[in-house]
Amino acid sequence: MSQSPANKPLNINADRTAGRLTIEWADGHRSQFDAVTLRLLCPCAFCQGEAGRPGWLDTNPTLSSIQTQLVGARLVGSYAVAPTWADGHDTGYYEFESLRFHCPCTECTAARREPS
């Protein structure tokens, strides 16, 4: 993915009570990820697989409430955020470019469906 200046977050809020990660981007766009959506996007090797092997998410798991309870988030350098889940999982580094690409808002979802 390209490193677009628009994909630079100006503000990141991990609302543990609401179970939501909100990102305000440099171009004024705002992305809100609910905890279930965010957990299903986990990019770590365990969840997504590696070296041609399927990951845990490939099994189409039923997520428990503890697996989707957001308990915190930390920045990873200037390129990613790493949520921490109540089950202890915290190895997913969600790159800002990827989060912007996967923005679940109506406008971004529609744009991803349009043919290029």
C-alpha atoms as a printed R data frame, in Angstrom:
    type eleno elety resid chain resno       x       y       z
1   ATOM     1    CA   MET     A     1   0.000   0.000   0.000
2   ATOM     2    CA   SER     A     2   1.181   3.516  -0.668
3   ATOM     3    CA   GLN     A     3   2.175   5.794   2.162
4   ATOM     4    CA   SER     A     4  -0.381   8.518   1.566
5   ATOM     5    CA   PRO     A     5  -0.207  11.605   3.802
6   ATOM     6    CA   ALA     A     6  -4.010  11.355   4.104
7   ATOM     7    CA   ASN     A     7  -3.532   8.039   5.911
8   ATOM     8    CA   LYS     A     8  -1.750   9.678   8.810
9   ATOM     9    CA   PRO     A     9  -3.856   9.567  11.971
10  ATOM    10    CA   LEU     A    10  -4.261  12.835  13.846
11  ATOM    11    CA   ASN     A    11  -6.143  11.264  16.737
12  ATOM    12    CA   ILE     A    12  -6.698   7.670  17.876
13  ATOM    13    CA   ASN     A    13  -9.179   6.791  20.601
14  ATOM    14    CA   ALA     A    14  -9.595   3.297  22.005
15  ATOM    15    CA   ASP     A    15 -12.917   3.461  23.855
16  ATOM    16    CA   ARG     A    16 -12.853   0.384  26.057
17  ATOM    17    CA   THR     A    17 -16.350   0.936  27.426
18  ATOM    18    CA   ALA     A    18 -17.959   1.202  23.986
19  ATOM    19    CA   GLY     A    19 -15.637  -1.391  22.436
20  ATOM    20    CA   ARG     A    20 -14.641   0.910  19.624
21  ATOM    21    CA   LEU     A    21 -11.459   2.249  18.012
22  ATOM    22    CA   THR     A    22 -11.886   5.657  16.379
23  ATOM    23    CA   ILE     A    23  -9.290   7.226  14.101
24  ATOM    24    CA   GLU     A    24  -9.379  10.776  12.798
25  ATOM    25    CA   TRP     A    25  -7.258  11.048   9.652
26  ATOM    26    CA   ALA     A    26  -5.198  13.954   8.289
27  ATOM    27    CA   ASP     A    27  -7.657  14.493   5.424
28  ATOM    28    CA   GLY     A    28 -10.591  14.914   7.832
29  ATOM    29    CA   HIS     A    29 -12.026  11.411   7.378
30  ATOM    30    CA   ARG     A    30 -13.062   9.489  10.481
31  ATOM    31    CA   SER     A    31 -13.020   5.701  10.843
32  ATOM    32    CA   GLN     A    32 -14.810   3.813  13.615
33  ATOM    33    CA   PHE     A    33 -14.111   0.128  14.110
34  ATOM    34    CA   ASP     A    34 -16.274  -1.884  16.481
35  ATOM    35    CA   ALA     A    35 -14.382  -4.486  18.497
36  ATOM    36    CA   VAL     A    36 -15.676  -7.512  16.545
37  ATOM    37    CA   THR     A    37 -14.695  -6.015  13.180
38  ATOM    38    CA   LEU     A    38 -11.305  -5.022  14.541
39  ATOM    39    CA   ARG     A    39 -10.617  -8.459  15.992
40  ATOM    40    CA   LEU     A    40 -11.576 -10.129  12.688
41  ATOM    41    CA   LEU     A    41  -9.033  -7.889  10.928
42  ATOM    42    CA   CYS     A    42  -6.191  -8.983  13.209
43  ATOM    43    CA   PRO     A    43  -3.127  -9.210  10.955
44  ATOM    44    CA   CYS     A    44  -0.926 -11.362  13.198
45  ATOM    45    CA   ALA     A    45   0.489 -14.680  12.009
46  ATOM    46    CA   PHE     A    46  -1.632 -16.674  14.454
47  ATOM    47    CA   CYS     A    47  -4.880 -15.123  13.198
48  ATOM    48    CA   GLN     A    48  -4.074 -14.787   9.487
49  ATOM    49    CA   GLY     A    49  -1.637 -17.660   9.071
50  ATOM    50    CA   GLU     A    50   1.824 -17.626   7.580
51  ATOM    51    CA   ALA     A    51   4.083 -19.624   5.288
52  ATOM    52    CA   GLY     A    52   1.095 -21.007   3.411
53  ATOM    53    CA   ARG     A    53  -0.591 -22.279   6.547
54  ATOM    54    CA   PRO     A    54  -4.079 -21.109   7.458
55  ATOM    55    CA   GLY     A    55  -4.623 -18.939  10.482
56  ATOM    56    CA   TRP     A    56  -7.092 -19.186  13.317
57  ATOM    57    CA   LEU     A    57  -9.489 -16.788  11.585
58  ATOM    58    CA   ASP     A    58  -9.614 -19.143   8.579
59  ATOM    59    CA   THR     A    59 -11.529 -21.578  10.814
60  ATOM    60    CA   ASN     A    60 -14.428 -19.075  10.943
61  ATOM    61    CA   PRO     A    61 -14.388 -19.009  14.753
62  ATOM    62    CA   THR     A    62 -17.221 -17.854  16.922
63  ATOM    63    CA   LEU     A    63 -15.706 -15.048  18.941
64  ATOM    64    CA   SER     A    64 -16.449 -14.932  22.647
65  ATOM    65    CA   SER     A    65 -17.086 -11.707  24.521
66  ATOM    66    CA   ILE     A    66 -13.637 -11.891  26.122
67  ATOM    67    CA   GLN     A    67 -12.023 -12.191  22.674
68  ATOM    68    CA   THR     A    68 -13.750  -9.020  21.512
69  ATOM    69    CA   GLN     A    69 -13.351  -6.944  24.665
70  ATOM    70    CA   LEU     A    70 -10.917  -4.141  23.890
71  ATOM    71    CA   VAL     A    71  -8.831  -3.416  26.977
72  ATOM    72    CA   GLY     A    72  -6.241  -1.084  25.482
73  ATOM    73    CA   ALA     A    73  -4.147  -0.062  22.514
74  ATOM    74    CA   ARG     A    74  -0.581   1.078  22.004
75  ATOM    75    CA   LEU     A    75   1.205   2.773  19.150
76  ATOM    76    CA   VAL     A    76   3.784   0.808  17.206
77  ATOM    77    CA   GLY     A    77   6.268   3.342  15.914
78  ATOM    78    CA   SER     A    78   4.557   5.846  13.657
79  ATOM    79    CA   TYR     A    79   2.936   3.271  11.393
80  ATOM    80    CA   ALA     A    80   0.590   1.039  13.412
81  ATOM    81    CA   VAL     A    81  -1.556   0.493  16.473
82  ATOM    82    CA   ALA     A    82  -1.674  -2.727  18.509
83  ATOM    83    CA   PRO     A    83  -4.915  -3.424  20.395
84  ATOM    84    CA   THR     A    84  -4.915  -5.556  23.515
85  ATOM    85    CA   TRP     A    85  -7.870  -7.876  24.006
86  ATOM    86    CA   ALA     A    86  -9.259  -9.244  27.292
87  ATOM    87    CA   ASP     A    87  -8.096 -12.759  26.364
88  ATOM    88    CA   GLY     A    88  -4.498 -11.451  26.358
89  ATOM    89    CA   HIS     A    89  -4.065 -11.353  22.579
90  ATOM    90    CA   ASP     A    90  -1.934  -8.349  21.615
91  ATOM    91    CA   THR     A    91   0.358  -9.383  18.762
92  ATOM    92    CA   GLY     A    92  -1.603  -7.814  15.906
93  ATOM    93    CA   TYR     A    93   0.067  -4.662  14.539
94  ATOM    94    CA   TYR     A    94  -2.645  -2.918  12.530
95  ATOM    95    CA   GLU     A    95  -0.843  -0.667  10.062
96  ATOM    96    CA   PHE     A    96  -2.551   2.680   9.510
97  ATOM    97    CA   GLU     A    97  -2.604   2.150   5.730
98  ATOM    98    CA   SER     A    98  -4.487  -1.121   6.230
99  ATOM    99    CA   LEU     A    99  -6.935   0.365   8.727
100 ATOM   100    CA   ARG     A   100  -7.701   3.200   6.337
101 ATOM   101    CA   PHE     A   101  -8.216   0.715   3.494
102 ATOM   102    CA   HIS     A   102 -10.598  -1.360   5.654
103 ATOM   103    CA   CYS     A   103 -12.548   1.620   7.005
104 ATOM   104    CA   PRO     A   104 -16.065   0.269   7.626
105 ATOM   105    CA   CYS     A   105 -17.946   3.511   6.912
106 ATOM   106    CA   THR     A   106 -20.607   3.500   4.209
107 ATOM   107    CA   GLU     A   107 -18.574   5.701   1.848
108 ATOM   108    CA   CYS     A   108 -15.396   3.597   2.036
109 ATOM   109    CA   THR     A   109 -17.293   0.307   1.833
110 ATOM   110    CA   ALA     A   110 -19.041   1.506  -1.345
111 ATOM   111    CA   ALA     A   111 -15.739   2.682  -2.859
112 ATOM   112    CA   ARG     A   112 -14.174  -0.766  -2.316
113 ATOM   113    CA   ARG     A   113 -17.080  -2.362  -4.226
114 ATOM   114    CA   GLU     A   114 -16.685  -0.111  -7.262
115 ATOM   115    CA   PRO     A   115 -14.650  -1.572 -10.125
116 ATOM   116    CA   SER     A   116 -11.318   0.164 -10.630
